[in-house]
Amino acid sequence: MARIAVLALDVGKRRVGVAGCDGTGLIATGLATYRRHRNSFEADLAFLRSMVMERAVDTLVVGLPYSMDGEVGPQAQHTQRYAERLAKALGLPIIYVDERLSSVQAEELLREEGVPLSENKGLIDRKAAAIILQRWLDAERAERRTDI
């Protein structure tokens, strides 16, 4: 089995949640949250570049916030522009994953763990990125099974 080296992003206006997985591609884990620099794309890029190099990442998985009716609205377009700029600068392909309700699911999981949400916005973003990545990993695994 090939090693899976992906980094998942939950892109928001203020923060980006980042998740990765074990080399087997079974389990996604939230890794970090970084505050976006409104005036410095280069600072965002430097942060991600270090994670990409450290983890030998070969693909970006990005959560795309479709509207509830499945349309690509303004927020999804903004996410696409930002992700494409990152991917081009990093020299990596992008895979988009429907991220609808991932933040809500992340909040529910954290609430069940007794984590105070008002103090942990960054943790919500990391957990949402992990949920996005887990969706992709599960879909990839299911697709491999049907190809056999």
Secondary structure, 3 states (H helix, E strand, C coil): CCCCCEEEEEECCCEEEEEEECCCCCCEEEEEEEECCCCCHHHHHHHHHHHHHHHCCCEEEEEECCCCCCCCCHHHHHHHHHHHHHHHHHCCCEEEEECCCHHHHHHHHHHHCCCCHHHCHHHHHHHHHHHHHHHHHHHHHHHHHHHC
